[in-house]
Amino acid sequence: MALYEVFASILLVLATVMVVATVIALWRAPDALTRVNLLGPTVGVAVPLTLVAKFIVDCAQEGFSVVSFIKVLIACAGIWVVASVGSFYMGRSIYGVTVTDVKYARRRYAEMERDGNNKA
């Protein structure tokens, strides 16, 4: 086994460990909002590690290519941007469904108390 294969294998094993750790954490997460936030290590680190491992193997077998390097950079940047925006929107939508606005609930409760609880 060549040195580049060993290095690429180590990167892939690290990425796999991160994915397995994320899966275990997802199983143990108490709610949906926490689950959305737990996807960060997998998307932010494990997927780029996989891309870098593939780039290392390609460089060793075919030589360094600027085009391949730029493709890896664009893919990593794209993953980070899409994951950030997607996580933001998923978190906001889950937060809006699962969390009660305390001020609104208190005001609504006060209105109900004032009206004599005869509204259903």
C-alpha positions as CSV (number, residue, x, y, z in Angstrom):
1,M,0.0,0.0,0.0
2,A,1.4,3.3,-1.0
3,L,1.8,6.3,1.3
4,Y,-0.9,8.3,-0.4
5,E,-3.3,5.4,0.0
6,V,-2.5,5.2,3.8
7,F,-3.1,9.0,4.2
8,A,-6.3,8.9,2.2
9,S,-7.5,5.9,4.2
10,I,-6.8,7.7,7.5
11,L,-8.9,10.7,6.3
12,L,-11.7,8.4,5.3
13,V,-11.6,6.6,8.6
14,L,-11.7,9.9,10.4
15,A,-14.7,10.9,8.3
16,T,-16.4,7.6,9.0
17,V,-15.8,8.0,12.8
18,M,-17.4,11.5,12.6
19,V,-20.4,10.2,10.7
20,V,-20.9,7.3,13.2
21,A,-20.5,9.7,16.2
22,T,-23.1,12.0,14.6
23,V,-25.5,9.1,14.1
24,I,-25.2,8.1,17.8
25,A,-25.7,11.7,18.9
26,L,-28.8,11.9,16.7
27,W,-30.3,8.8,18.3
28,R,-29.7,10.3,21.8
29,A,-30.8,13.9,21.0
30,P,-33.9,15.0,23.0
31,D,-35.6,17.0,20.3
32,A,-35.7,17.9,16.6
33,L,-33.9,21.3,17.1
34,T,-30.9,19.5,18.7
35,R,-30.9,17.0,15.9
36,V,-30.6,19.7,13.2
37,N,-27.7,21.3,15.1
38,L,-25.9,17.9,15.4
39,L,-25.5,17.6,11.6
40,G,-22.7,20.2,11.6
41,P,-19.7,18.0,12.1
42,T,-20.7,15.6,9.4
43,V,-21.4,18.2,6.8
44,G,-18.7,20.7,7.9
45,V,-15.8,18.3,8.3
46,A,-16.5,14.7,7.3
47,V,-17.7,15.4,3.7
48,P,-14.7,17.8,3.0
49,L,-12.4,15.1,4.4
50,T,-13.8,12.7,1.9
51,L,-13.3,15.2,-0.9
52,V,-9.7,15.8,0.1
53,A,-9.0,12.0,0.3
54,K,-10.3,11.6,-3.2
55,F,-8.2,14.5,-4.4
56,I,-5.0,13.0,-2.8
57,V,-5.6,9.7,-4.6
58,D,-6.2,11.5,-7.9
59,C,-3.0,13.6,-7.5
60,A,-1.0,10.5,-6.7
61,Q,-2.3,8.5,-9.6
62,E,-2.6,11.2,-12.3
63,G,-0.5,14.1,-11.0
64,F,-1.5,17.4,-9.6
65,S,-4.3,19.1,-11.6
66,V,-5.3,22.7,-11.0
67,V,-8.8,22.0,-12.3
68,S,-9.3,19.1,-9.8
69,F,-8.0,21.3,-7.0
70,I,-10.4,24.1,-7.9
71,K,-13.3,21.6,-8.1
72,V,-12.5,20.4,-4.6
73,L,-12.4,23.9,-3.3
74,I,-15.7,24.8,-5.0
75,A,-17.3,21.6,-3.7
76,C,-16.1,22.3,-0.1
77,A,-17.3,25.9,-0.2
78,G,-20.6,24.8,-1.8
79,I,-21.2,22.2,0.9
80,W,-20.4,24.7,3.7
81,V,-22.7,27.4,2.2
82,V,-25.6,25.0,1.4
83,A,-25.3,23.3,4.8
84,S,-25.2,26.6,6.7
85,V,-28.3,28.0,4.9
86,G,-30.2,24.7,5.1
87,S,-29.4,24.3,8.8
88,F,-30.5,27.9,9.4
89,Y,-33.8,27.4,7.7
90,M,-34.5,24.0,9.2
91,G,-33.6,25.3,12.7
92,R,-35.9,28.3,12.3
93,S,-38.8,26.2,11.1
94,I,-38.4,23.7,13.8
95,Y,-38.0,26.4,16.4
96,G,-41.2,28.1,15.2
97,V,-43.1,24.9,15.6
98,T,-41.7,23.5,18.9
99,V,-41.0,26.6,21.0
100,T,-43.8,28.5,22.6
101,D,-43.5,32.3,22.8
102,V,-43.7,33.0,26.5
103,K,-44.8,36.6,26.2
104,Y,-47.6,35.7,23.8
105,A,-48.7,32.8,26.0
106,R,-48.9,35.0,29.1
107,R,-50.8,37.7,27.2
108,R,-53.2,35.1,25.9
109,Y,-53.7,33.6,29.3
110,A,-54.4,37.0,30.8
111,E,-57.0,37.7,28.1
112,M,-58.7,34.4,28.9
113,E,-58.7,35.1,32.6
114,R,-60.1,38.5,32.0
115,D,-62.9,37.2,29.7
116,G,-63.9,34.6,32.4
117,N,-62.6,31.5,30.6
118,N,-65.8,31.2,28.6
119,K,-63.9,31.1,25.3
120,A,-63.0,27.7,24.0
